[in-house]
């Protein structure tokens, strides 16, 4: 089973991670993950527009803002190393296919 979640990626600015974390709490976001030069923000699908607008109004460049499907915890599976290689090959083939727009899976240890 999959659930719908809001997923936002912002370009980081001169604010500290702590300040941005405080903003994410104020915005209604559920979680934030800091990457190099960017931050990934999770929220409910219902809050996507609100959270996106909040960060935009605070001067952040919105790189991505969309509703995504995420496997529920009880439906996620882990693959061993050999199966993960096969799985990654399949995902790459699907991603390269012109008719495929998005691949949704329930693999927990996907890198």
MIKOL-711624 format. One record per atom (N, C-alpha, C): atom name; residue in three letters; x, y, z; residue number from 1. Coordinates in Angstrom, 1 decimal. Layout:
N
<rec marba="CA" drenke="ALA" u="X" v="Y" w="Z" lumke="NUM"/>
...
***
This chain:
111
<rec marba="N" drenke="UNK" u="0.8" v="-1.2" w="0.0" lumke="1"/>
<rec marba="CA" drenke="UNK" u="0.0" v="0.0" w="0.0" lumke="1"/>
<rec marba="C" drenke="UNK" u="0.9" v="1.2" w="0.0" lumke="1"/>
<rec marba="N" drenke="UNK" u="0.4" v="2.3" w="-0.7" lumke="2"/>
<rec marba="CA" drenke="UNK" u="1.2" v="3.5" w="-0.8" lumke="2"/>
<rec marba="C" drenke="UNK" u="0.3" v="4.6" w="-0.2" lumke="2"/>
<rec marba="N" drenke="UNK" u="1.0" v="5.6" w="0.3" lumke="3"/>
<rec marba="CA" drenke="UNK" u="0.3" v="6.8" w="0.8" lumke="3"/>
<rec marba="C" drenke="UNK" u="0.8" v="8.0" w="0.0" lumke="3"/>
<rec marba="N" drenke="UNK" u="0.0" v="9.1" w="-0.1" lumke="4"/>
<rec marba="CA" drenke="UNK" u="0.3" v="10.3" w="-0.8" lumke="4"/>
<rec marba="C" drenke="UNK" u="1.0" v="11.2" w="0.2" lumke="4"/>
<rec marba="N" drenke="UNK" u="2.1" v="11.8" w="-0.2" lumke="5"/>
<rec marba="CA" drenke="UNK" u="2.8" v="12.8" w="0.6" lumke="5"/>
<rec marba="C" drenke="UNK" u="3.3" v="14.0" w="-0.2" lumke="5"/>
<rec marba="N" drenke="UNK" u="3.4" v="15.1" w="0.4" lumke="6"/>
<rec marba="CA" drenke="UNK" u="4.0" v="16.3" w="-0.3" lumke="6"/>
<rec marba="C" drenke="UNK" u="5.5" v="16.2" w="-0.2" lumke="6"/>
<rec marba="N" drenke="UNK" u="6.2" v="16.5" w="-1.3" lumke="7"/>
<rec marba="CA" drenke="UNK" u="7.6" v="16.5" w="-1.4" lumke="7"/>
<rec marba="C" drenke="UNK" u="8.1" v="17.8" w="-2.0" lumke="7"/>
<rec marba="N" drenke="UNK" u="8.9" v="18.5" w="-1.3" lumke="8"/>
<rec marba="CA" drenke="UNK" u="9.4" v="19.8" w="-1.8" lumke="8"/>
<rec marba="C" drenke="UNK" u="10.9" v="19.8" w="-1.6" lumke="8"/>
<rec marba="N" drenke="UNK" u="11.6" v="20.4" w="-2.6" lumke="9"/>
<rec marba="CA" drenke="UNK" u="13.1" v="20.6" w="-2.6" lumke="9"/>
<rec marba="C" drenke="UNK" u="13.3" v="22.1" w="-2.7" lumke="9"/>
<rec marba="N" drenke="UNK" u="14.0" v="22.6" w="-1.8" lumke="10"/>
<rec marba="CA" drenke="UNK" u="14.4" v="24.1" w="-1.8" lumke="10"/>
<rec marba="C" drenke="UNK" u="15.9" v="24.2" w="-2.0" lumke="10"/>
<rec marba="N" drenke="UNK" u="16.3" v="25.3" w="-2.6" lumke="11"/>
<rec marba="CA" drenke="UNK" u="17.7" v="25.7" w="-2.7" lumke="11"/>
<rec marba="C" drenke="UNK" u="18.0" v="26.4" w="-1.4" lumke="11"/>
<rec marba="N" drenke="UNK" u="19.1" v="26.0" w="-0.7" lumke="12"/>
<rec marba="CA" drenke="UNK" u="19.5" v="26.6" w="0.6" lumke="12"/>
<rec marba="C" drenke="UNK" u="20.0" v="28.0" w="0.3" lumke="12"/>
<rec marba="N" drenke="UNK" u="19.8" v="28.9" w="1.3" lumke="13"/>
<rec marba="CA" drenke="UNK" u="20.3" v="30.3" w="1.2" lumke="13"/>
<rec marba="C" drenke="UNK" u="21.3" v="30.5" w="2.4" lumke="13"/>
<rec marba="N" drenke="UNK" u="21.5" v="31.7" w="2.8" lumke="14"/>
<rec marba="CA" drenke="UNK" u="22.4" v="32.0" w="3.9" lumke="14"/>
<rec marba="C" drenke="UNK" u="21.9" v="31.6" w="5.3" lumke="14"/>
<rec marba="N" drenke="UNK" u="20.7" v="31.2" w="5.4" lumke="15"/>
<rec marba="CA" drenke="UNK" u="20.2" v="30.8" w="6.7" lumke="15"/>
<rec marba="C" drenke="UNK" u="20.9" v="29.6" w="7.2" lumke="15"/>
<rec marba="N" drenke="UNK" u="21.0" v="29.4" w="8.5" lumke="16"/>
<rec marba="CA" drenke="UNK" u="21.5" v="28.2" w="9.1" lumke="16"/>
<rec marba="C" drenke="UNK" u="20.5" v="27.1" w="9.0" lumke="16"/>
<rec marba="N" drenke="UNK" u="21.0" v="25.9" w="9.2" lumke="17"/>
<rec marba="CA" drenke="UNK" u="20.1" v="24.7" w="9.2" lumke="17"/>
<rec marba="C" drenke="UNK" u="19.1" v="24.8" w="10.3" lumke="17"/>
<rec marba="N" drenke="UNK" u="19.6" v="25.3" w="11.5" lumke="18"/>
<rec marba="CA" drenke="UNK" u="18.7" v="25.5" w="12.6" lumke="18"/>
<rec marba="C" drenke="UNK" u="17.5" v="26.4" w="12.3" lumke="18"/>
<rec marba="N" drenke="UNK" u="17.9" v="27.6" w="11.7" lumke="19"/>
<rec marba="CA" drenke="UNK" u="16.8" v="28.5" w="11.3" lumke="19"/>
<rec marba="C" drenke="UNK" u="15.8" v="27.9" w="10.3" lumke="19"/>
<rec marba="N" drenke="UNK" u="16.3" v="27.2" w="9.3" lumke="20"/>
<rec marba="CA" drenke="UNK" u="15.5" v="26.6" w="8.3" lumke="20"/>
<rec marba="C" drenke="UNK" u="14.6" v="25.5" w="9.0" lumke="20"/>
<rec marba="N" drenke="UNK" u="15.2" v="24.7" w="9.9" lumke="21"/>
<rec marba="CA" drenke="UNK" u="14.4" v="23.7" w="10.7" lumke="21"/>
<rec marba="C" drenke="UNK" u="13.3" v="24.4" w="11.4" lumke="21"/>
<rec marba="N" drenke="UNK" u="13.5" v="25.5" w="12.1" lumke="22"/>
<rec marba="CA" drenke="UNK" u="12.5" v="26.3" w="12.8" lumke="22"/>
<rec marba="C" drenke="UNK" u="11.4" v="26.7" w="11.8" lumke="22"/>
<rec marba="N" drenke="UNK" u="11.8" v="27.2" w="10.6" lumke="23"/>
<rec marba="CA" drenke="UNK" u="10.8" v="27.6" w="9.6" lumke="23"/>
<rec marba="C" drenke="UNK" u="10.0" v="26.4" w="9.1" lumke="23"/>
<rec marba="N" drenke="UNK" u="10.6" v="25.2" w="9.0" lumke="24"/>
<rec marba="CA" drenke="UNK" u="9.9" v="24.0" w="8.6" lumke="24"/>
<rec marba="C" drenke="UNK" u="8.8" v="23.7" w="9.6" lumke="24"/>
<rec marba="N" drenke="UNK" u="9.1" v="23.8" w="10.9" lumke="25"/>
<rec marba="CA" drenke="UNK" u="8.1" v="23.5" w="11.9" lumke="25"/>
<rec marba="C" drenke="UNK" u="7.0" v="24.5" w="11.8" lumke="25"/>
<rec marba="N" drenke="UNK" u="7.3" v="25.8" w="11.6" lumke="26"/>
<rec marba="CA" drenke="UNK" u="6.3" v="26.8" w="11.5" lumke="26"/>
<rec marba="C" drenke="UNK" u="5.4" v="26.6" w="10.3" lumke="26"/>
<rec marba="N" drenke="UNK" u="6.0" v="26.0" w="9.2" lumke="27"/>
<rec marba="CA" drenke="UNK" u="5.3" v="25.9" w="7.9" lumke="27"/>
<rec marba="C" drenke="UNK" u="4.2" v="24.8" w="7.9" lumke="27"/>
<rec marba="N" drenke="UNK" u="4.4" v="23.8" w="8.8" lumke="28"/>
<rec marba="CA" drenke="UNK" u="3.5" v="22.7" w="8.8" lumke="28"/>
<rec marba="C" drenke="UNK" u="4.1" v="21.4" w="8.2" lumke="28"/>
<rec marba="N" drenke="UNK" u="5.5" v="21.5" w="7.9" lumke="29"/>
<rec marba="CA" drenke="UNK" u="6.2" v="20.4" w="7.3" lumke="29"/>
<rec marba="C" drenke="UNK" u="6.3" v="19.3" w="8.4" lumke="29"/>
<rec marba="N" drenke="UNK" u="6.5" v="18.0" w="7.9" lumke="30"/>
<rec marba="CA" drenke="UNK" u="6.6" v="16.9" w="8.8" lumke="30"/>
<rec marba="C" drenke="UNK" u="8.1" v="16.6" w="9.0" lumke="30"/>
<rec marba="N" drenke="UNK" u="8.9" v="16.8" w="8.0" lumke="31"/>
<rec marba="CA" drenke="UNK" u="10.3" v="16.4" w="8.1" lumke="31"/>
<rec marba="C" drenke="UNK" u="11.2" v="17.2" w="7.2" lumke="31"/>
<rec marba="N" drenke="UNK" u="12.4" v="17.4" w="7.5" lumke="32"/>
<rec marba="CA" drenke="UNK" u="13.3" v="18.0" w="6.5" lumke="32"/>
<rec marba="C" drenke="UNK" u="14.7" v="17.3" w="6.6" lumke="32"/>
<rec marba="N" drenke="UNK" u="15.3" v="17.2" w="5.4" lumke="33"/>
<rec marba="CA" drenke="UNK" u="16.5" v="16.5" w="5.2" lumke="33"/>
<rec marba="C" drenke="UNK" u="17.5" v="17.4" w="4.5" lumke="33"/>
<rec marba="N" drenke="UNK" u="18.6" v="17.8" w="5.1" lumke="34"/>
<rec marba="CA" drenke="UNK" u="19.5" v="18.7" w="4.4" lumke="34"/>
<rec marba="C" drenke="UNK" u="20.5" v="17.9" w="3.6" lumke="34"/>
<rec marba="N" drenke="UNK" u="20.7" v="18.4" w="2.3" lumke="35"/>
<rec marba="CA" drenke="UNK" u="21.7" v="17.9" w="1.4" lumke="35"/>
<rec marba="C" drenke="UNK" u="22.6" v="19.0" w="1.1" lumke="35"/>
<rec marba="N" drenke="UNK" u="23.5" v="18.7" w="0.2" lumke="36"/>
<rec marba="CA" drenke="UNK" u="24.5" v="19.8" w="-0.2" lumke="36"/>
<rec marba="C" drenke="UNK" u="23.8" v="20.8" w="-1.1" lumke="36"/>
<rec marba="N" drenke="UNK" u="23.6" v="22.0" w="-0.5" lumke="37"/>
<rec marba="CA" drenke="UNK" u="23.0" v="23.1" w="-1.2" lumke="37"/>
<rec marba="C" drenke="UNK" u="21.5" v="23.0" w="-1.4" lumke="37"/>
<rec marba="N" drenke="UNK" u="20.8" v="22.0" w="-0.9" lumke="38"/>
<rec marba="CA" drenke="UNK" u="19.4" v="21.8" w="-1.0" lumke="38"/>
<rec marba="C" drenke="UNK" u="18.8" v="21.2" w="0.3" lumke="38"/>
<rec marba="N" drenke="UNK" u="17.5" v="21.3" w="0.4" lumke="39"/>
<rec marba="CA" drenke="UNK" u="16.8" v="20.6" w="1.5" lumke="39"/>
<rec marba="C" drenke="UNK" u="15.6" v="20.0" w="1.0" lumke="39"/>
<rec marba="N" drenke="UNK" u="15.3" v="18.7" w="1.4" lumke="40"/>
<rec marba="CA" drenke="UNK" u="14.1" v="18.0" w="1.0" lumke="40"/>
<rec marba="C" drenke="UNK" u="13.2" v="18.1" w="2.2" lumke="40"/>
<rec marba="N" drenke="UNK" u="12.0" v="18.5" w="1.9" lumke="41"/>
<rec marba="CA" drenke="UNK" u="10.9" v="18.7" w="2.9" lumke="41"/>
<rec marba="C" drenke="UNK" u="9.8" v="17.8" w="2.6" lumke="41"/>
<rec marba="N" drenke="UNK" u="9.3" v="17.1" w="3.6" lumke="42"/>
<rec marba="CA" drenke="UNK" u="8.2" v="16.2" w="3.5" lumke="42"/>
<rec marba="C" drenke="UNK" u="7.0" v="16.8" w="4.3" lumke="42"/>
<rec marba="N" drenke="UNK" u="5.8" v="16.7" w="3.8" lumke="43"/>
<rec marba="CA" drenke="UNK" u="4.6" v="17.1" w="4.4" lumke="43"/>
<rec marba="C" drenke="UNK" u="3.4" v="16.3" w="3.9" lumke="43"/>
<rec marba="N" drenke="UNK" u="2.3" v="16.5" w="4.5" lumke="44"/>
<rec marba="CA" drenke="UNK" u="1.1" v="15.8" w="4.0" lumke="44"/>
<rec marba="C" drenke="UNK" u="0.8" v="16.4" w="2.7" lumke="44"/>
<rec marba="N" drenke="UNK" u="0.1" v="15.5" w="1.9" lumke="45"/>
<rec marba="CA" drenke="UNK" u="-0.3" v="16.0" w="0.5" lumke="45"/>
<rec marba="C" drenke="UNK" u="-1.3" v="17.2" w="0.7" lumke="45"/>
<rec marba="N" drenke="UNK" u="-2.1" v="17.3" w="1.7" lumke="46"/>
<rec marba="CA" drenke="UNK" u="-3.0" v="18.4" w="2.0" lumke="46"/>
<rec marba="C" drenke="UNK" u="-2.2" v="19.7" w="2.3" lumke="46"/>
<rec marba="N" drenke="UNK" u="-1.0" v="19.6" w="2.9" lumke="47"/>
<rec marba="CA" drenke="UNK" u="-0.3" v="20.8" w="3.2" lumke="47"/>
<rec marba="C" drenke="UNK" u="0.8" v="21.2" w="2.2" lumke="47"/>
<rec marba="N" drenke="UNK" u="0.8" v="20.5" w="1.1" lumke="48"/>
<rec marba="CA" drenke="UNK" u="1.9" v="20.8" w="0.1" lumke="48"/>
<rec marba="C" drenke="UNK" u="1.8" v="22.2" w="-0.4" lumke="48"/>
<rec marba="N" drenke="UNK" u="0.7" v="22.7" w="-0.8" lumke="49"/>
<rec marba="CA" drenke="UNK" u="0.6" v="24.1" w="-1.3" lumke="49"/>
<rec marba="C" drenke="UNK" u="1.0" v="25.1" w="-0.2" lumke="49"/>
<rec marba="N" drenke="UNK" u="0.5" v="24.9" w="1.0" lumke="50"/>
<rec marba="CA" drenke="UNK" u="0.8" v="25.8" w="2.1" lumke="50"/>
<rec marba="C" drenke="UNK" u="2.2" v="25.8" w="2.4" lumke="50"/>
<rec marba="N" drenke="UNK" u="2.9" v="24.7" w="2.5" lumke="51"/>
<rec marba="CA" drenke="UNK" u="4.3" v="24.6" w="2.9" lumke="51"/>
<rec marba="C" drenke="UNK" u="5.2" v="25.2" w="1.7" lumke="51"/>
<rec marba="N" drenke="UNK" u="4.8" v="24.9" w="0.5" lumke="52"/>
<rec marba="CA" drenke="UNK" u="5.5" v="25.4" w="-0.7" lumke="52"/>
<rec marba="C" drenke="UNK" u="5.4" v="27.0" w="-0.7" lumke="52"/>
<rec marba="N" drenke="UNK" u="4.2" v="27.5" w="-0.5" lumke="53"/>
<rec marba="CA" drenke="UNK" u="4.0" v="28.9" w="-0.5" lumke="53"/>
<rec marba="C" drenke="UNK" u="4.8" v="29.6" w="0.7" lumke="53"/>
<rec marba="N" drenke="UNK" u="4.8" v="28.9" w="1.8" lumke="54"/>
<rec marba="CA" drenke="UNK" u="5.5" v="29.5" w="3.0" lumke="54"/>
<rec marba="C" drenke="UNK" u="7.0" v="29.7" w="2.7" lumke="54"/>
<rec marba="N" drenke="UNK" u="7.6" v="28.7" w="2.2" lumke="55"/>
<rec marba="CA" drenke="UNK" u="9.1" v="28.8" w="1.9" lumke="55"/>
<rec marba="C" drenke="UNK" u="9.3" v="29.7" w="0.7" lumke="55"/>
<rec marba="N" drenke="UNK" u="8.4" v="29.8" w="-0.3" lumke="56"/>
<rec marba="CA" drenke="UNK" u="8.6" v="30.7" w="-1.3" lumke="56"/>
<rec marba="C" drenke="UNK" u="8.5" v="32.2" w="-0.8" lumke="56"/>
<rec marba="N" drenke="UNK" u="7.5" v="32.4" w="0.1" lumke="57"/>
<rec marba="CA" drenke="UNK" u="7.4" v="33.8" w="0.7" lumke="57"/>
<rec marba="C" drenke="UNK" u="8.6" v="34.2" w="1.5" lumke="57"/>
<rec marba="N" drenke="UNK" u="9.3" v="33.2" w="2.1" lumke="58"/>
<rec marba="CA" drenke="UNK" u="10.5" v="33.4" w="2.9" lumke="58"/>
<rec marba="C" drenke="UNK" u="11.7" v="33.6" w="2.0" lumke="58"/>
<rec marba="N" drenke="UNK" u="11.5" v="33.6" w="0.7" lumke="59"/>
<rec marba="CA" drenke="UNK" u="12.6" v="33.9" w="-0.2" lumke="59"/>
<rec marba="C" drenke="UNK" u="13.4" v="32.7" w="-0.8" lumke="59"/>
<rec marba="N" drenke="UNK" u="12.9" v="31.5" w="-0.5" lumke="60"/>
<rec marba="CA" drenke="UNK" u="13.6" v="30.3" w="-1.0" lumke="60"/>
<rec marba="C" drenke="UNK" u="13.2" v="29.9" w="-2.4" lumke="60"/>
<rec marba="N" drenke="UNK" u="14.2" v="29.5" w="-3.2" lumke="61"/>
<rec marba="CA" drenke="UNK" u="13.9" v="29.0" w="-4.5" lumke="61"/>
<rec marba="C" drenke="UNK" u="13.3" v="27.6" w="-4.4" lumke="61"/>
<rec marba="N" drenke="UNK" u="12.1" v="27.4" w="-5.0" lumke="62"/>
<rec marba="CA" drenke="UNK" u="11.5" v="26.0" w="-4.9" lumke="62"/>
<rec marba="C" drenke="UNK" u="12.0" v="25.3" w="-6.2" lumke="62"/>
<rec marba="N" drenke="UNK" u="12.7" v="24.2" w="-5.9" lumke="63"/>
<rec marba="CA" drenke="UNK" u="13.2" v="23.4" w="-7.0" lumke="63"/>
<rec marba="C" drenke="UNK" u="12.3" v="22.3" w="-7.5" lumke="63"/>
<rec marba="N" drenke="UNK" u="11.5" v="21.8" w="-6.5" lumke="64"/>
<rec marba="CA" drenke="UNK" u="10.5" v="20.7" w="-6.8" lumke="64"/>
<rec marba="C" drenke="UNK" u="9.4" v="20.9" w="-5.7" lumke="64"/>
<rec marba="N" drenke="UNK" u="8.2" v="20.7" w="-6.2" lumke="65"/>
<rec marba="CA" drenke="UNK" u="7.0" v="20.7" w="-5.3" lumke="65"/>
<rec marba="C" drenke="UNK" u="6.0" v="19.8" w="-5.9" lumke="65"/>
<rec marba="N" drenke="UNK" u="5.8" v="18.6" w="-5.3" lumke="66"/>
<rec marba="CA" drenke="UNK" u="4.8" v="17.6" w="-5.9" lumke="66"/>
<rec marba="C" drenke="UNK" u="4.3" v="16.7" w="-4.9" lumke="66"/>
<rec marba="N" drenke="UNK" u="3.2" v="16.0" w="-5.3" lumke="67"/>
<rec marba="CA" drenke="UNK" u="2.7" v="14.9" w="-4.4" lumke="67"/>
<rec marba="C" drenke="UNK" u="3.3" v="13.6" w="-4.9" lumke="67"/>
<rec marba="N" drenke="UNK" u="3.9" v="12.8" w="-4.0" lumke="68"/>
<rec marba="CA" drenke="UNK" u="4.5" v="11.6" w="-4.4" lumke="68"/>
<rec marba="C" drenke="UNK" u="3.8" v="10.4" w="-3.6" lumke="68"/>
<rec marba="N" drenke="UNK" u="4.0" v="9.2" w="-4.2" lumke="69"/>
<rec marba="CA" drenke="UNK" u="3.5" v="8.0" w="-3.5" lumke="69"/>
<rec marba="C" drenke="UNK" u="4.6" v="7.3" w="-2.8" lumke="69"/>
<rec marba="N" drenke="UNK" u="4.4" v="7.0" w="-1.5" lumke="70"/>
<rec marba="CA" drenke="UNK" u="5.4" v="6.4" w="-0.6" lumke="70"/>
<rec marba="C" drenke="UNK" u="4.9" v="5.1" w="0.0" lumke="70"/>
<rec marba="N" drenke="UNK" u="5.6" v="4.0" w="-0.1" lumke="71"/>
<rec marba="CA" drenke="UNK" u="5.2" v="2.8" w="0.5" lumke="71"/>
<rec marba="C" drenke="UNK" u="5.1" v="2.9" w="2.0" lumke="71"/>
<rec marba="N" drenke="UNK" u="4.0" v="2.4" w="2.6" lumke="72"/>
<rec marba="CA" drenke="UNK" u="3.9" v="2.4" w="4.0" lumke="72"/>
<rec marba="C" drenke="UNK" u="4.9" v="1.5" w="4.6" lumke="72"/>
<rec marba="N" drenke="UNK" u="5.3" v="1.7" w="5.8" lumke="73"/>
<rec marba="CA" drenke="UNK" u="6.4" v="1.0" w="6.5" lumke="73"/>
<rec marba="C" drenke="UNK" u="6.2" v="-0.6" w="6.4" lumke="73"/>
<rec marba="N" drenke="UNK" u="4.9" v="-1.0" w="6.7" lumke="74"/>
<rec marba="CA" drenke="UNK" u="4.7" v="-2.4" w="6.7" lumke="74"/>
<rec marba="C" drenke="UNK" u="4.7" v="-3.1" w="5.3" lumke="74"/>
<rec marba="N" drenke="UNK" u="4.7" v="-2.3" w="4.3" lumke="75"/>
<rec marba="CA" drenke="UNK" u="4.8" v="-2.8" w="2.9" lumke="75"/>
<rec marba="C" drenke="UNK" u="6.1" v="-2.7" w="2.3" lumke="75"/>
<rec marba="N" drenke="UNK" u="7.1" v="-2.1" w="3.0" lumke="76"/>
<rec marba="CA" drenke="UNK" u="8.4" v="-1.9" w="2.4" lumke="76"/>
<rec marba="C" drenke="UNK" u="9.2" v="-3.3" w="2.5" lumke="76"/>
<rec marba="N" drenke="UNK" u="10.0" v="-3.5" w="1.5" lumke="77"/>
<rec marba="CA" drenke="UNK" u="10.8" v="-4.7" w="1.5" lumke="77"/>
<rec marba="C" drenke="UNK" u="12.3" v="-4.4" w="1.4" lumke="77"/>
<rec marba="N" drenke="UNK" u="13.1" v="-5.2" w="1.9" lumke="78"/>
<rec marba="CA" drenke="UNK" u="14.6" v="-5.1" w="1.8" lumke="78"/>
<rec marba="C" drenke="UNK" u="15.1" v="-6.1" w="0.9" lumke="78"/>
<rec marba="N" drenke="UNK" u="16.1" v="-5.7" w="0.1" lumke="79"/>
<rec marba="CA" drenke="UNK" u="16.7" v="-6.7" w="-0.9" lumke="79"/>
<rec marba="C" drenke="UNK" u="18.1" v="-7.0" w="-0.5" lumke="79"/>
<rec marba="N" drenke="UNK" u="18.6" v="-8.2" w="-0.8" lumke="80"/>
<rec marba="CA" drenke="UNK" u="20.0" v="-8.5" w="-0.6" lumke="80"/>
<rec marba="C" drenke="UNK" u="20.8" v="-7.8" w="-1.7" lumke="80"/>
<rec marba="N" drenke="UNK" u="22.1" v="-7.9" w="-1.6" lumke="81"/>
<rec marba="CA" drenke="UNK" u="23.0" v="-7.1" w="-2.5" lumke="81"/>
<rec marba="C" drenke="UNK" u="22.8" v="-7.6" w="-4.0" lumke="81"/>
<rec marba="N" drenke="UNK" u="22.6" v="-8.9" w="-4.2" lumke="82"/>
<rec marba="CA" drenke="UNK" u="22.5" v="-9.4" w="-5.5" lumke="82"/>
<rec marba="C" drenke="UNK" u="21.1" v="-9.0" w="-6.1" lumke="82"/>
<rec marba="N" drenke="UNK" u="20.1" v="-9.1" w="-5.3" lumke="83"/>
<rec marba="CA" drenke="UNK" u="18.8" v="-8.6" w="-5.8" lumke="83"/>
<rec marba="C" drenke="UNK" u="18.7" v="-7.1" w="-6.0" lumke="83"/>
<rec marba="N" drenke="UNK" u="19.4" v="-6.4" w="-5.2" lumke="84"/>
<rec marba="CA" drenke="UNK" u="19.5" v="-4.9" w="-5.4" lumke="84"/>
<rec marba="C" drenke="UNK" u="20.1" v="-4.5" w="-6.7" lumke="84"/>
<rec marba="N" drenke="UNK" u="21.2" v="-5.2" w="-7.1" lumke="85"/>
<rec marba="CA" drenke="UNK" u="21.8" v="-5.0" w="-8.4" lumke="85"/>
<rec marba="C" drenke="UNK" u="20.8" v="-5.2" w="-9.5" lumke="85"/>
<rec marba="N" drenke="UNK" u="20.1" v="-6.3" w="-9.5" lumke="86"/>
<rec marba="CA" drenke="UNK" u="19.1" v="-6.6" w="-10.5" lumke="86"/>
<rec marba="C" drenke="UNK" u="18.0" v="-5.5" w="-10.5" lumke="86"/>
<rec marba="N" drenke="UNK" u="17.5" v="-5.1" w="-9.3" lumke="87"/>
<rec marba="CA" drenke="UNK" u="16.5" v="-4.1" w="-9.1" lumke="87"/>
<rec marba="C" drenke="UNK" u="16.9" v="-2.8" w="-9.7" lumke="87"/>
<rec marba="N" drenke="UNK" u="18.2" v="-2.4" w="-9.4" lumke="88"/>
<rec marba="CA" drenke="UNK" u="18.7" v="-1.1" w="-9.9" lumke="88"/>
<rec marba="C" drenke="UNK" u="18.8" v="-1.1" w="-11.4" lumke="88"/>
<rec marba="N" drenke="UNK" u="19.1" v="-2.2" w="-12.0" lumke="89"/>
<rec marba="CA" drenke="UNK" u="19.2" v="-2.4" w="-13.5" lumke="89"/>
<rec marba="C" drenke="UNK" u="17.8" v="-2.2" w="-14.1" lumke="89"/>
<rec marba="N" drenke="UNK" u="16.8" v="-2.8" w="-13.5" lumke="90"/>
<rec marba="CA" drenke="UNK" u="15.4" v="-2.7" w="-14.0" lumke="90"/>
<rec marba="C" drenke="UNK" u="15.0" v="-1.2" w="-13.8" lumke="90"/>
<rec marba="N" drenke="UNK" u="15.2" v="-0.6" w="-12.7" lumke="91"/>
<rec marba="CA" drenke="UNK" u="14.8" v="0.8" w="-12.5" lumke="91"/>
<rec marba="C" drenke="UNK" u="15.5" v="1.7" w="-13.6" lumke="91"/>
<rec marba="N" drenke="UNK" u="16.8" v="1.5" w="-13.8" lumke="92"/>
<rec marba="CA" drenke="UNK" u="17.5" v="2.3" w="-14.8" lumke="92"/>
<rec marba="C" drenke="UNK" u="16.9" v="2.1" w="-16.2" lumke="92"/>
<rec marba="N" drenke="UNK" u="16.5" v="0.9" w="-16.5" lumke="93"/>
<rec marba="CA" drenke="UNK" u="15.9" v="0.6" w="-17.8" lumke="93"/>
<rec marba="C" drenke="UNK" u="14.5" v="1.3" w="-17.9" lumke="93"/>
<rec marba="N" drenke="UNK" u="13.8" v="1.3" w="-16.9" lumke="94"/>
<rec marba="CA" drenke="UNK" u="12.5" v="1.9" w="-16.9" lumke="94"/>
<rec marba="C" drenke="UNK" u="12.6" v="3.5" w="-17.0" lumke="94"/>
<rec marba="N" drenke="UNK" u="13.6" v="4.0" w="-16.2" lumke="95"/>
<rec marba="CA" drenke="UNK" u="13.8" v="5.5" w="-16.3" lumke="95"/>
<rec marba="C" drenke="UNK" u="14.2" v="5.9" w="-17.6" lumke="95"/>
<rec marba="N" drenke="UNK" u="14.9" v="5.1" w="-18.4" lumke="96"/>
<rec marba="CA" drenke="UNK" u="15.4" v="5.5" w="-19.7" lumke="96"/>
<rec marba="C" drenke="UNK" u="14.3" v="5.3" w="-20.8" lumke="96"/>
<rec marba="N" drenke="UNK" u="13.2" v="4.6" w="-20.5" lumke="97"/>
<rec marba="CA" drenke="UNK" u="12.2" v="4.4" w="-21.4" lumke="97"/>
<rec marba="C" drenke="UNK" u="11.3" v="5.6" w="-21.6" lumke="97"/>
<rec marba="N" drenke="UNK" u="11.1" v="6.0" w="-22.9" lumke="98"/>
<rec marba="CA" drenke="UNK" u="10.3" v="7.3" w="-23.2" lumke="98"/>
<rec marba="C" drenke="UNK" u="8.9" v="7.3" w="-22.6" lumke="98"/>
<rec marba="N" drenke="UNK" u="8.3" v="6.1" w="-22.6" lumke="99"/>
<rec marba="CA" drenke="UNK" u="6.9" v="6.0" w="-22.2" lumke="99"/>
<rec marba="C" drenke="UNK" u="6.7" v="6.0" w="-20.6" lumke="99"/>
<rec marba="N" drenke="UNK" u="7.8" v="5.9" w="-19.9" lumke="100"/>
<rec marba="CA" drenke="UNK" u="7.7" v="5.8" w="-18.4" lumke="100"/>
<rec marba="C" drenke="UNK" u="7.9" v="7.2" w="-17.9" lumke="100"/>
<rec marba="N" drenke="UNK" u="6.9" v="7.6" w="-17.1" lumke="101"/>
<rec marba="CA" drenke="UNK" u="7.0" v="9.0" w="-16.5" lumke="101"/>
<rec marba="C" drenke="UNK" u="7.5" v="8.9" w="-15.1" lumke="101"/>
<rec marba="N" drenke="UNK" u="7.2" v="7.8" w="-14.3" lumke="102"/>
<rec marba="CA" drenke="UNK" u="7.5" v="7.7" w="-12.9" lumke="102"/>
<rec marba="C" drenke="UNK" u="7.5" v="6.3" w="-12.5" lumke="102"/>
<rec marba="N" drenke="UNK" u="8.5" v="5.9" w="-11.7" lumke="103"/>
<rec marba="CA" drenke="UNK" u="8.6" v="4.5" w="-11.1" lumke="103"/>
<rec marba="C" drenke="UNK" u="8.4" v="4.6" w="-9.6" lumke="103"/>
<rec marba="N" drenke="UNK" u="7.4" v="3.9" w="-9.2" lumke="104"/>
<rec marba="CA" drenke="UNK" u="7.1" v="3.8" w="-7.7" lumke="104"/>
<rec marba="C" drenke="UNK" u="7.4" v="2.4" w="-7.3" lumke="104"/>
<rec marba="N" drenke="UNK" u="8.1" v="2.3" w="-6.2" lumke="105"/>
<rec marba="CA" drenke="UNK" u="8.4" v="1.0" w="-5.6" lumke="105"/>
<rec marba="C" drenke="UNK" u="8.4" v="1.0" w="-4.1" lumke="105"/>
<rec marba="N" drenke="UNK" u="8.5" v="-0.2" w="-3.6" lumke="106"/>
<rec marba="CA" drenke="UNK" u="8.4" v="-0.3" w="-2.1" lumke="106"/>
<rec marba="C" drenke="UNK" u="9.7" v="-0.9" w="-1.5" lumke="106"/>
<rec marba="N" drenke="UNK" u="10.9" v="-0.7" w="-2.2" lumke="107"/>
<rec marba="CA" drenke="UNK" u="12.1" v="-1.2" w="-1.7" lumke="107"/>
<rec marba="C" drenke="UNK" u="12.7" v="-0.2" w="-0.7" lumke="107"/>
<rec marba="N" drenke="UNK" u="12.9" v="-0.7" w="0.5" lumke="108"/>
<rec marba="CA" drenke="UNK" u="13.3" v="0.1" w="1.7" lumke="108"/>
<rec marba="C" drenke="UNK" u="14.8" v="0.6" w="1.6" lumke="108"/>
<rec marba="N" drenke="UNK" u="15.7" v="-0.3" w="1.2" lumke="109"/>
<rec marba="CA" drenke="UNK" u="17.1" v="0.1" w="1.2" lumke="109"/>
<rec marba="C" drenke="UNK" u="17.6" v="0.6" w="-0.2" lumke="109"/>
<rec marba="N" drenke="UNK" u="16.7" v="1.3" w="-0.9" lumke="110"/>
<rec marba="CA" drenke="UNK" u="17.1" v="1.8" w="-2.2" lumke="110"/>
<rec marba="C" drenke="UNK" u="18.0" v="3.0" w="-2.0" lumke="110"/>
<rec marba="N" drenke="UNK" u="19.1" v="3.0" w="-2.7" lumke="111"/>
<rec marba="CA" drenke="UNK" u="20.1" v="4.1" w="-2.6" lumke="111"/>
<rec marba="C" drenke="UNK" u="20.0" v="5.0" w="-3.9" lumke="111"/>
***
